[in-house]
Every structure is written in C-alpha cells, then in structure tokens.
Amino acid sequence: MTLSPHAVPPFPTLADVLAADRRLQGVVRRTPLEPSPWLSHRAETDVLLKLESLQRTGSFKVRGAYNAVASLPPEARARGLVTASAGNHGQGVALAATLVGCRATVFVPADAPETKRRRIARFGADLRTVDGGYDEAHHAAEAWARQTGALYVHAFSDPAVVAGQGTVGLEVLRERPDVRTLVVPVGGGGLIGGIGVVARAMGSGVRIVGAQTHETAAMHASLAAGRLVSPPYGETICEGLSGDVDERSLGLASSVVDDIVLVSERDVRRAIRSLYEEEGVVAEGSAAVAAAAVLQGALNGAAGPAAVVLTGGNLDARRLAGILSTDD
C-alpha cells in the first residue's frame, strides 16, 4: 500500500499507550472483562466480553478524547476545542473539556441519536447539528476550526486519541494475557489501530479481527483496494461506524489488522437482542456488530480465548424496545 508521506505521521507506540494509561487513571473506568457462556457456546471457544458499554459516558471514546485534550498545553486549550462526532466521541470531548476547564463545540449529523445529543449538551459542549452524515459534520467542524482558531480533536486519526483507545487492549491483555483473538468494531479505525499497536507489542501471535456492516464498510473496502475508498453508505443502526477513513487510519490498520468481517444490519439487530436476553447487556449497534461477527463465524478456526470489545451502550430506549419486540 502506498500512502502520502505527508499525511501519515509516526503511529502511536506502546510507550504512548502506557503514557495514556497513566493519564487516564482516575478519569476512566477499568471496565469488566466477563466470560460469555452464550457466545462461547456458539463459537465453540472461550469468549470474553470487554464491557466498554459500562464506561464513563457509556463508550470507550472518552479514553482517546481525554488523553488528547489532557495532553494539550494550556495555551492550546485556551483556543477552545471543536470536533465532529456521531455521538460518542462528542461526549468524550465534551466531558474532557469540562474536566480540564475549556470550552468545546461538537458538530453532529442530523441522524445522531437523541440520547447522545442530550449527553453532549449535558457535559457542557455547544452542540451543532449538520444536515447529512458524519462526513458533513466533519467538514463543518473543520470550517469552524479555521474560522475561530479552535483546536480540532479528530475522532479517529489523532495519534493521542488512538493511544487513548489503545488502553482498551492494554486492559484486556494485562488481565488475560492468554487471549489469542480480539474482535473489534471498526469505524474510522482509531480503536482497532490502538488495540493493534498494543497487541503487536505485547501479545505474540494475537489475531486482530475487525467488524463492520455492509452499510459502513469504508475500512474494509479501503484495505481491500490498498487505497482510500468511499463506498456507498446505507441506512444503519451502527451510526458510530459510518463515514470515510483517512490515510492515517488506513495506514495503521493495514499494519495491525488481520481481517475485517462484514455482517448485515439484521445480524446486528439480532446480536443486540441476544446480548440483552442472554447476557443482560445493553449494546448499541456500533458495539453489537462485534458480537454479530462472532455469530457469523469470525472465530471459526481461530485460536481462543477470544475477547470481543463491546464499545458502547448508548442506545435509545425506544430503539431498544423496538428491537426486542421484533423477531427478524
């Protein structure tokens, strides 16, 4: 794969992730890593659930957001922060800005769930809604940064954000160094990139498997083509995975990801329902996609134990009720 050198700075290292881990002490929760009898039975190997759905803000995103914001010098924070988000990263930036004492503006697409919008505002950010999807929100946030001088905190390719997300993998492999496979939802690629950095440094032979839906498959398409691809996007319950990747995140993914499994939106809805009924876990679509990938054979023939990262639980009650009441 050939990527533009100017667009690909050095990737985060294990040392960067360890520094993020120290910075995040007392800010984020060390979330549980729980056995899943249901998925273990279906996959015919030991499967563990990394429950980032129980994380502060209800998502792993606060890890990268806080690490990036807390790493900034005071004069940079004073300019204010701006970001684009489908919801969870925006919550992380909003909380991080409040904790360090600076202002934040968050641009979200028109279809961002109400639960996530409400929490962004509750954490103290100025919420701006943009017609279109994540990419349109991203362009609006970049324009705001140029106009106001605010510092843009990128959702998935800022090295400090990626290092913060990598602490998920650090926690998994510290608690269970015998884990042989990690199944991770993929949107922009920051989480799987950070986890991959840790796994390559700490876990000899650990397999990194991504999960996306056919409607959110930018990383899958780009890795297959060896270049950036912007595929057509369909209606999705996994809004946090939608949108294009960039050269930086693609370059990192190409070096640490072994495979990406695509599943259907129906598979994700079934996984949400089963996680709730079998494990008592509320998982949003962008998290349940990893469980859906396991159900569709992502671990067939893979070495166990496996850890499945359930990235968030910010699912509107009305949507959850609809999924639970429909057998599709």
N, C-alpha and C positions, 0 to 999 in steps of 0.2 A: 504494500500500500504506500503510495506517495502522498504526503501531506505537505502543505505550505509551511516552511520552517518558521516564518514569522508568526504563524497562528498557533504554534504548538510549543509552549514554554516547557521547561522541565516538569515532569509529572511529580506529584507528591510521593514521598518516600515513607518507609516505615517510621523513620525518625519524626517526620511531620505528623503522622497519625499518633504516635506516642505523645508528642507535644500537645496535640489537640485533646487527647485523653486527659492529660493533666489539667488543661484549661477548662475542661468540661466538668471536672469534679465539683459536686455540689450544685451544679446547674441542671444537668440532665439525670434521668433515672437509669440505673443499670437494670435493664428490663429482663424479665424472666426468659429462660430457655427451657421450655417444657416438652416432655415427651407427648407425641400424638399417637395414641393407640389406633385411631381411625386411619390416619394416613400411613402409619407403619404397616397396618394390615393390607391396605390397598397397594402399597409399593413393595411389599414383601422385603422390607429392610427397616431398620430403626430410623424413624423420622422425628426430628425435634422442631418445635416452633419457636422462633425468636420473636417475642411479642412486643414489637415496637408500637403496636396499637395501644399499649399502656404507657407509652412515652409521654412526657410533658408536651402539651399541645396536641396529643393524640397521634403523633407521627414522628418518624426518625428525623425529619427535616430540621428540627431545632438544633441538632448536633452540628451540622455544617454551617447553618446560619449564625449560630452563636460563635463558633470558632472563627469564622471570617470577620464578624463585627468586633469581637473582643481582640482580635489581632491588629486592628487598625490603630494608628496613633491618634491622640486626641484631636489634632488639627484636622484629620480626615473625617472623623466622626462629626465634627462641628459643621461640616458641609451638609449634613443630613444624608439619609440613605434612601435609595429607591430600588424597587425590584419588580419583576413580573412573576406571577405565580398562578397556578390553577387552584391554589388554596393553602396547601400545607407549608410550602416554603415561605409564603407570605406570613403565615402565623409565626413561623420561626424567626423571621427577620423582625416582625413587629415586637415579639417578646424580647429578642436580643437588644433591640434599640431601647426599649424601656429599661432593661436591666443595666445598660451602660450609660443611660441618660442622654440619648439623642433622638431626633425625630426621624420618622420613616414614612414613605409613601409607597403603597402597594397597588399595582395595576393587575386586575384580574379579568379574565374573559367573561363574556355575558352569561355563559352557562356554568360558572363556578357555583358549587353547591351553597345554599344559604347558610348551612352550619359553618362552613369555612369562612364565608364573608363576615358573619356575625362575630366570630372569634378574632379575626384580623382586627376588626374595629375595637373589640373589647380589649385587645392587647395594646391599643393606643396608636395604631397607624392610621394615616389618612388613606382611605380606601377609594380607588378609582376603578370604574367598570368600563371595559372597552368592548365594542362590538367585534365579534369574531372569536377566534380561539386563542390558544397560548401564544402563538407566534405574533399575533396582532398586539397582544398585551405586552410582549417583549419589545416590539418596535416602539410602542407608546412610552414604555419606561425608559428606553434609550434616549428618546427625544426629550423626555423630562430631565434626564441627567445632563444633556447638552444645554438645555435652556436654563437650568437652575444651578448647575455645579454640584448637584447631589451625587454621591458615590453609588454606582450601580453594583448591587450584590447579585451576581449571576446565580441562577438556581442550580446549575449542574457542572459548569466547567471552571469556576474559580478554584484554583488549587487548594485554598484554605477551606472552602466548602467541601471539596472532595475528601480532604484529610479528616474533617469532622465526621463525614458519613462513614469513613473507614473504621471509626471506633465501634461500629456495629460488628464488623468482622473480628475486631480485636477482642471484644467481649465473648463472642462465640468460641473462638479458638483458645482463649485463656481458660474458659470453663470446661470446654470439651475439645482438647487437642486431638482427639481421635476422629473428629468429624472429617469425612473424606469428600463430601459433596455439599456445596452451598447453592441453593436455588433462590434467585433474587429478582424481584420485579425490575423492569428496565423502562425508563422514560428517556430522559436526557443522558443518562449514563453515569451520573455522579456517584450514586450509591454502589453500583456494581463495580465501578472503577476503583473506589476507595477500598471496598472489601477485597477486590482482586489484588491490590497492592499489598495488603496485609497477608492474604493467603499465599501469595507467591513468596513472600519473605519468611513467613512463619510455618506454613504447612506444606511440606514437601508432597507433591502429588495431589493436592486438593483440587477437585474439579469445580469450576465456576460455571453455573448454568443460569442464563437469563430467561425471563418470561415476559412476553408481550401478547397482546391480542392482534388479530389481523388488521384491526382498525387503528392500531397505534404502533405500527411496525417500522418506524424510521430507523432505529438502530439495526434491526435485523436486515432491512433492505440495504443499508449503507455498508454493513460488514460484508454482505454477500457480494456487493458490487465493488468493494475496495475503494469507494469514494462516497461523498455525501449524496444521499438520495432523499428527496422529499416526496414520499408516496402519497396517494390519496388517503385522506382520513375519513372514517365513517363515524356514525353516532356510536358513542361508547359510554359504558359505565365506569371506565378507567380514565377519567379526565386527567388525572395526575400523570399519566404516561403519554399523553398526546403532545404532538409538536415535533419539530425537527431537532436533530442533533447538530453539533458543530465539529469542526476539525479536531479541536482539542479533545472533546469527549470521545470521538470516534478513534482517535489515535490511541488513547488509553485503553479503550475497550478492546481494540484489536490486539493489544499486548497481554491482556489478562483474562479475557472471556473465552471459554471453551466452546460454548454452544448457546443459542437462543431458541427456545421453544415457543411456537405460536399457538394460541388457543382461541376459541371463539368467545364472543360475548356471552353466549348461552352457557358455555363452560364456566365462565366467571360467576354468573348468577347462581349456578348450581353449587359452586365452591363456597360462595357467601352463605348460602342456605345450610350447607353441610357443616361448615365451620361453626355456625351458630348452634345447630342441632346436635352435632357430635362432640364439640369441644367447648361450647358455651362462649365462643369468641366472636365479637363483632369486628368484621374486617371490611373495609371499603374495597371497591372494585380493584383499585390500583395495588392493593395488598393481596387480595384473594387470587389474583392472577397467578401467583407463585404456587398456591395450593392446586389451582386448576391445572397447571403444567404437570405437577406430580400425578394427578389423576389421569392425565392424558399420556403418561408414560415417560416423563422426563427422567425418572430414576431407573428405568428398565436397564438392567445390566450394570448399573453404576455401583461403585463401592459405597458401603454405608459405614457408620451412621451418616445421615444427611440432615442439614439444618435448612429450614425454609423460613425466609425472612418475611414476616407479616408486617408490612411497613407502616400501616396506619389503620385507625378505626373511626375516621371521621365520615360516617355515613348518616345521611339524613334519616330521621326516624320513619318518615313517610315512605322513602325509597326502600328501606329495610323491610317495613311491613309489607310492601308490595311484592318484594322478592320472596319473602317467607310464605306468602299466601298463594303463590303461583308455582305450579309444578311443571316447569318447561324444560 
